[in-house]
Amino acid sequence: MRKELTPRQRQVLDFLRQFSDANQRPPTHREICAHLGTTSTNGVAEHLQRLEKWGWIVRDARLARGIRFTDDDGPVQKRVGLEKGGAHRFT
């Protein structure tokens, strides 16, 4: 069940989508920090954990940048992340 997002969580989710669409890969924690104007990667990790817990994203810890979206908002839906070596893996 999806919970309503706070403005900051919405900002993180919107950035994940925009960055992924523009760069054909999800952002790193540091790239998210830079966008949010913070240096706390722990804070970013907490936002991502909540987004995953509440059903907005799914993360694959085995992949660098392993984030995908759970709704059907277009081509980003199927992107999982980058495999080692830089190749995209799609589901």
Wavefront OBJ file of the C-alpha trace (Angstrom):
o trace
v 0.000 0.000 0.000
v 1.387 3.362 -0.980
v 1.565 6.116 1.585
v 1.293 9.775 0.728
v 4.726 11.313 0.249
v 6.104 14.312 2.088
v 7.256 17.186 -0.143
v 10.899 16.085 0.337
v 10.123 12.452 -0.545
v 8.227 13.651 -3.626
v 11.299 15.728 -4.537
v 13.526 12.630 -4.270
v 11.132 10.487 -6.326
v 10.749 13.165 -9.008
v 14.525 13.537 -9.229
v 14.964 9.762 -9.568
v 12.554 9.783 -12.517
v 14.018 12.860 -14.199
v 17.622 11.725 -13.805
v 16.802 8.191 -14.981
v 14.970 9.448 -18.050
v 17.715 11.928 -18.968
v 20.684 9.629 -18.310
v 19.262 6.172 -19.007
v 20.331 5.080 -15.506
v 19.303 5.880 -11.939
v 21.401 8.352 -9.898
v 23.904 7.453 -7.188
v 23.346 8.480 -3.578
v 25.893 11.284 -4.040
v 24.080 12.572 -7.144
v 20.834 12.629 -5.169
v 22.634 14.490 -2.346
v 23.936 17.085 -4.794
v 20.443 17.667 -6.173
v 18.970 18.017 -2.682
v 21.763 20.298 -1.502
v 22.884 17.991 1.293
v 25.950 15.883 2.071
v 24.108 13.199 4.038
v 24.117 9.953 2.065
v 22.485 8.383 5.128
v 19.535 10.744 4.745
v 19.230 9.772 1.082
v 19.398 6.076 2.016
v 16.539 6.615 4.477
v 14.409 8.317 1.814
v 15.062 5.428 -0.593
v 14.209 2.866 2.107
v 10.887 4.601 2.754
v 10.086 4.884 -0.944
v 10.741 1.164 -1.287
v 8.816 0.223 1.868
v 5.819 2.243 0.722
v 5.830 0.683 -2.761
v 7.078 3.573 -4.926
v 10.353 1.929 -6.000
v 12.057 -1.455 -5.929
v 15.782 -1.691 -5.312
v 18.197 -4.475 -6.191
v 21.140 -4.395 -3.774
v 23.154 -6.600 -6.142
v 23.271 -3.866 -8.780
v 24.929 -0.493 -8.762
v 22.107 1.992 -9.322
v 19.587 -0.838 -8.989
v 16.363 1.174 -8.771
v 13.141 0.709 -10.711
v 9.731 2.287 -10.407
v 6.654 0.267 -9.538
v 4.082 2.341 -11.433
v 3.548 2.414 -15.165
v 4.855 5.868 -16.065
v 6.691 4.901 -19.223
v 10.013 3.356 -20.189
v 11.743 3.903 -16.830
v 9.348 1.310 -15.368
v 11.384 -1.515 -16.866
v 14.875 -0.202 -16.164
v 16.571 -2.035 -13.294
v 20.030 -0.509 -13.241
v 23.494 -1.173 -14.478
v 25.164 -4.535 -14.441
v 28.827 -4.694 -13.607
v 30.670 -3.573 -16.702
v 28.109 -0.893 -17.508
v 25.523 -2.887 -19.485
v 21.848 -2.091 -18.843
v 19.630 -4.915 -17.725
v 15.947 -4.693 -18.537
v 13.127 -6.818 -17.158
l 1 2 3 4 5 6 7 8 9 10 11 12 13 14 15 16 17 18 19 20 21 22 23 24 25 26 27 28 29 30 31 32 33 34 35 36 37 38 39 40 41 42 43 44 45 46 47 48 49 50 51 52 53 54 55 56 57 58 59 60 61 62 63 64 65 66 67 68 69 70 71 72 73 74 75 76 77 78 79 80 81 82 83 84 85 86 87 88 89 90 91
